[in-house]
Amino acid sequence: MKRSLRTGLRFLILLVLIPLTLYLCAKADRKYYLSSLVIIVLTLSAFFLHFENRRPQAREMVVLAVMSALAVASRAVFAAIPHFKPMMGIVMLTGIAFGPEAGFLCGAVSGFVSNFIFGQGPWTPWQMFAYGVGGLLAGLFAQWGILKKVPARGSDFAVLGIFGFLSIVLIVGPLLDTSTLFMMVNTVNSTSAAAIYLSGLPVNLVHGVATLVTVVLAGRPLLEKLQRIQIKYGMME
């Protein structure tokens, strides 16, 4: 299969089929476990399409599993601080290091697994998608050269922190607020939508600050180690 076709198919899965799954989930009561499973299968399909002529190595899956576990642990450790979730910082760093598909996979899996601690519900598929999109965007911005895979200068850290903050406030947070809109409002209109998104803004600001702090403080040491592993074992190529 041609590279351009693979790329198009991967983004079709991540940005069309998964949102379609969310929409169908919103129409069906208490189908969130099934929806979560479908999202994981679709995400894995897009991830496997990243590899053209080979299967992912076991070590590649292990590293992604470790990053997902680290993301889940970071959310659990700060559970006592309302809305302060460093998890998205770890997900974004994974996307920067290993690419958009790996970032999406880490975000989706972390969202699903962490809710075994914080509670599963109809919000779970939306969190999986929103966190996955955050990892996807970080991977894309790294591919485009906007985010450095190993920040070295102050400006690199500034860009990394600003990206982490804005991606939460402008994209990931509003996606999570959209799930609230579907679950809590019977009639969606401009008034109800404005109320939901405005009430979610303070939460998203705290979440954005947590992400900014995480990517700035953990960015360099974690990305250096991931790059060393990637070069040594030829991972995600």
Sequence and secondary structure as in RCSB ss.txt:
>XXXX:A:sequence
MKRSLRTGLRFLILLVLIPLTLYLCAKADRKYYLSSLVIIVLTLSAFFLHFENRRPQAREMVVLAVMSALAVASR
AVFAAIPHFKPMMGIVMLTGIAFGPEAGFLCGAVSGFVSNFIFGQGPWTPWQMFAYGVGGLLAGLFAQWGILKKV
PARGSDFAVLGIFGFLSIVLIVGPLLDTSTLFMMVNTVNSTSAAAIYLSGLPVNLVHGVATLVTVVLAGRPLLEK
LQRIQIKYGMME
>XXXX:A:secstr
  HHHHHHHHHHIIIIIHHHHHHHHHHSTT HHHHHHHHHHHHHHHHHHT SSS   HHHHHHHHHHHHHHHHHH
HHTTTSTT  THHHHHHHHHHHH HHHHHHHHHHHHHHHHHHH  STTHHHHHHHHHHHHHHHHHHHHTTSS SS
  SHHHHHHHHHHHHHHIIIIIHHHHHHHHHHHH SS  HHHHHHHHHHHHHHHHHHHHHHHHHHHHHHHHHHHH
HHHHHHHHTTT 
